[in-house]
Amino acid sequence: MKLIVGYCLIFVFLAGIYLYRYDSVKYTLTEGDRVQITGAISDQPKIYRDEQRLVVGEFSFFVPAGDYQYGDKIQVRGIARPFGRNWNLEEPVVVKISASKSLLMAFSLRARIVNFYYKVLPAKHAALLSGIVLGTKSSLDSQFLDALRNTGTLHVVVASGTNISLFAGAVLSILVGWLRRKWAIVMTVVLVWLYVLVIGWQAPIVRAGVMASVAFLAQGVGKESSSIRALVLTAVLMLFVNPLWLFDLGFQLSFLATAGVILLGGRIVGKIGGVRGIRGLPRVIQSDLGTSLGAQIAVAPLIFWKFGSISWSALLVNPLVLWTIPPIMAGGMVMGGVGLLKGIGPPPFSSFGEAMGQVLAWFLWLPLEYFVRIVEFFGK
């Protein structure tokens, strides 16, 4: 356990430096000062109708919605106004200096994966698969988005800390059937960080990746209690880096979802294994279902508390479609890997990759079609 704690301390310390690197320079200001700062956008931009809220270190400001991404380097001038411990900038004038190189790579990888989805699947199914696997919902038509909102299933197409936990649990349940558990966990952590890169390398996603990685690595060399202790220690150290994360909904959901996967996933699998209709399913699907249910059960009280209500249709629809998410996510990940590798090597290899993607598409079409039909039926 001491070795685990040591690695956790190093890992979280380095992650904290990365996540909080933009706040290393402090400013001595008074209200009304005109300032000019140059730095990187240090939080995921939030869009409010036709405006976009950007954060650079201690400063936040609203600008017309535009092509700004987390990590972009910008220069901004404005009038400083105190806002809690930080500052708002009024009358901001922004000049974009350069785009984030890591995000450019991520967008390139994501575009190749999405294009491959559209090549082997119908448009609606490809858009849904892109949303579930990559958290991109821009290609979903407005009517289907409304149906997702009405049925309380919009969360499945949003890149979030919960998705990281579901991804990690699904990957681990697949790999343990092929590798020794310790190696399966190591590979899971590697794939988690590749997934974090592909879906955007945003601060909330990176935090979730840190939590999931530490918890699963601890599980590989210890017991369940070791994983929980490592998860709690990680959360405490991350809050030491930035105490305000305690009030961040993404941080709270990431912590609860990871804890749910660890504490509830295995127990749920043990319970549902004897249920008629589930008993005959492959073990990997049962494990994925347990992972999904564990994460969703863990975050449900927080969602209810934050938003004040639970959609009654969501209580009905989520159980009907939740079981499809693990196989869709797993199949989508494999198909995405095929899409990235397609075109590398001689023509026979490329043709084989496309044929393999088409075979995977045949298997994925059924759960995707089922998901679409259920959501559209109850979303009317």
SVG drawing of the C-alpha trace seen along z (x, -y; Angstrom):
<svg xmlns="http://www.w3.org/2000/svg" viewBox="-45 -52 52 71">
<polyline fill="none" stroke="black" stroke-width="0.4" points="0.0,0.0 2.9,-2.4 4.1,-1.9 0.7,-2.7 0.5,-5.9 3.9,-6.9 3.0,-6.5 -0.4,-8.2 1.4,-11.2 3.7,-11.6 1.0,-11.1 -1.4,-13.6 1.3,-16.1 2.3,-16.1 -1.3,-16.2 -2.0,-19.1 0.9,-21.0 -0.6,-20.4 -4.2,-21.3 -3.3,-24.4 -0.3,-25.6 -2.1,-28.7 -2.6,-30.1 1.1,-30.2 1.3,-34.0 -0.6,-36.2 -1.6,-39.7 -1.8,-42.8 -4.8,-44.7 -7.4,-47.2 -10.9,-47.4 -11.1,-49.3 -7.5,-48.7 -7.0,-48.2 -5.0,-45.0 -3.6,-43.1 -2.8,-39.4 -1.4,-36.7 -2.0,-33.1 -3.8,-29.8 -7.5,-29.2 -7.5,-27.3 -11.0,-25.9 -13.4,-24.4 -15.2,-27.4 -18.9,-27.6 -21.5,-28.8 -24.5,-30.8 -26.7,-31.4 -24.6,-33.8 -21.9,-34.3 -18.9,-32.3 -17.3,-32.5 -13.5,-32.1 -11.1,-31.7 -7.4,-32.5 -5.8,-31.9 -7.6,-34.2 -9.5,-36.1 -12.9,-35.2 -14.8,-37.2 -17.6,-36.9 -17.0,-37.2 -19.2,-36.6 -19.3,-32.8 -16.4,-31.9 -13.8,-29.3 -12.1,-29.2 -11.0,-25.9 -9.4,-24.8 -5.7,-25.3 -5.7,-28.0 -3.2,-30.8 -4.9,-34.2 -4.2,-37.9 -7.0,-39.8 -7.4,-43.4 -10.1,-44.7 -11.2,-46.3 -10.6,-44.2 -13.6,-43.7 -13.3,-41.5 -15.3,-38.3 -14.8,-36.3 -11.1,-35.4 -10.7,-35.9 -11.4,-38.7 -13.9,-39.4 -12.8,-41.4 -15.3,-43.9 -15.1,-45.2 -12.7,-42.4 -10.8,-42.6 -9.5,-39.2 -6.8,-38.2 -6.2,-34.5 -2.5,-33.8 -2.4,-30.0 -4.4,-26.9 -3.6,-24.2 -1.3,-21.7 -2.6,-18.8 -6.2,-19.7 -5.3,-19.9 -4.0,-16.3 -7.1,-15.3 -9.5,-16.8 -7.6,-15.2 -7.9,-11.7 -11.5,-12.3 -12.3,-13.5 -10.8,-10.3 -12.8,-8.1 -16.1,-10.0 -15.5,-9.9 -15.0,-6.1 -18.3,-5.7 -20.2,-7.6 -18.5,-5.4 -19.8,-2.1 -23.0,-3.1 -26.2,-5.1 -26.0,-8.8 -28.3,-8.7 -26.5,-5.6 -23.1,-7.1 -24.0,-10.3 -25.3,-8.4 -22.2,-6.3 -20.0,-9.4 -22.0,-10.9 -21.7,-7.8 -18.0,-7.1 -16.6,-10.5 -19.1,-12.9 -19.8,-14.8 -23.4,-15.6 -23.2,-18.3 -24.1,-15.9 -27.3,-14.7 -30.5,-16.3 -32.5,-18.6 -35.5,-16.3 -33.5,-13.4 -31.7,-15.7 -35.1,-16.8 -36.1,-13.2 -32.9,-12.5 -33.7,-15.5 -37.3,-14.4 -36.3,-10.9 -33.4,-11.9 -30.8,-10.1 -28.9,-13.1 -26.1,-12.2 -25.0,-9.3 -23.8,-11.7 -21.9,-14.2 -18.2,-13.9 -18.0,-13.8 -16.2,-12.2 -18.9,-9.7 -18.1,-8.5 -14.5,-8.1 -15.5,-5.8 -17.8,-3.8 -15.1,-3.6 -12.5,-2.3 -14.9,0.2 -16.0,1.5 -12.4,1.8 -11.2,3.6 -14.1,6.1 -13.1,6.9 -9.4,7.2 -9.6,9.4 -10.9,12.1 -7.7,12.0 -4.9,10.9 -3.8,11.4 -5.7,8.9 -2.7,6.8 -1.7,6.4 -5.4,5.8 -5.5,2.9 -2.2,1.4 -3.6,1.6 -6.9,0.0 -5.1,-3.0 -3.1,-3.4 -6.4,-3.3 -8.1,-5.7 -5.4,-8.3 -5.7,-7.7 -9.4,-8.2 -8.9,-11.4 -6.7,-12.7 -9.2,-11.9 -12.3,-13.4 -10.5,-16.7 -8.0,-16.8 -10.3,-19.1 -9.6,-19.9 -12.7,-18.0 -11.9,-15.0 -8.2,-15.0 -9.3,-15.1 -11.6,-12.1 -8.8,-10.3 -6.5,-10.9 -9.1,-9.5 -9.9,-6.5 -6.2,-5.7 -5.2,-5.8 -8.2,-3.8 -7.8,-1.1 -4.0,-0.8 -4.6,-0.5 -7.1,2.2 -4.5,4.1 -2.1,4.4 -4.5,4.4 -8.1,5.0 -11.2,3.0 -10.5,1.1 -7.1,0.1 -8.8,-1.3 -11.2,-3.4 -8.4,-4.7 -6.4,-5.6 -9.4,-7.3 -10.1,-9.4 -6.4,-10.3 -6.4,-11.4 -9.4,-13.6 -8.0,-15.1 -4.7,-15.9 -6.4,-17.4 -8.5,-19.6 -5.3,-20.7 -4.1,-21.9 -7.4,-23.7 -10.0,-23.7 -12.7,-25.2 -12.9,-21.9 -14.9,-20.7 -17.9,-22.7 -17.4,-21.7 -20.1,-19.4 -17.8,-17.6 -15.4,-16.8 -18.2,-15.5 -19.6,-13.3 -16.2,-11.9 -15.5,-10.9 -18.9,-9.3 -18.9,-7.5 -15.5,-6.0 -16.5,-5.0 -19.7,-3.4 -17.8,-1.3 -15.4,0.0 -17.9,0.5 -21.1,1.4 -20.1,2.9 -19.0,6.3 -21.9,6.6 -24.4,5.8 -22.9,8.4 -23.3,11.0 -26.9,10.1 -28.0,9.9 -26.1,13.0 -29.0,15.1 -31.8,13.1 -33.5,14.9 -32.7,13.3 -29.3,12.0 -28.0,15.3 -27.3,16.5 -25.5,13.4 -21.7,13.5 -19.8,12.7 -18.3,9.6 -21.7,8.1 -22.8,8.8 -19.7,7.1 -20.3,4.0 -23.9,3.8 -22.8,4.0 -20.3,1.2 -22.9,-1.1 -25.5,-0.5 -22.9,-1.0 -21.8,-4.4 -25.4,-5.5 -26.6,-4.5 -23.7,-6.4 -24.4,-9.7 -28.2,-9.6 -28.6,-11.2 -26.3,-14.1 -28.1,-14.7 -31.4,-14.7 -30.1,-17.1 -28.5,-19.5 -31.5,-19.6 -34.3,-19.0 -36.2,-16.3 -35.9,-13.1 -37.7,-12.6 -40.3,-9.8 -39.7,-8.9 -36.0,-8.7 -36.7,-6.1 -38.4,-4.0 -36.2,-4.6 -32.8,-4.5 -33.1,-0.8 -34.4,0.0 -31.4,-1.4 -28.7,-1.4 -27.6,2.2 -26.8,1.2 -24.2,-1.4 -21.3,1.0 -21.5,3.1 -22.0,-0.1 -19.0,-1.8 -16.8,1.3 -17.7,1.9 -17.3,-1.8 -13.8,-1.9 -12.7,1.1 -14.2,-0.4 -12.5,-3.7 -9.2,-1.9 -9.8,-0.2 -10.6,-3.6 -7.3,-5.1 -5.3,-2.2 -7.1,-2.1 -4.8,-3.4 -1.6,-2.5 0.4,0.1 -0.1,1.8 -3.5,1.8 -4.5,5.3 -4.2,4.2 -6.3,1.1 -9.0,3.2 -9.0,5.7 -9.5,2.8 -12.5,1.5 -14.0,4.9 -13.5,5.5 -15.1,2.1 -18.1,3.1 -18.5,6.4 -18.4,4.5 -21.0,2.1 -23.4,5.0 -23.1,6.0 -23.5,2.5 -26.4,1.6 -28.9,3.6 -28.2,2.0 -28.0,-1.4 -31.3,-0.9 -32.9,0.3 -31.6,-2.7 -32.9,-5.1 -36.4,-3.5 -36.8,-3.4 -35.8,-7.1 -37.9,-8.3 -40.9,-6.4 -40.8,-7.7 -39.5,-11.1 -42.6,-12.1"/>
</svg>
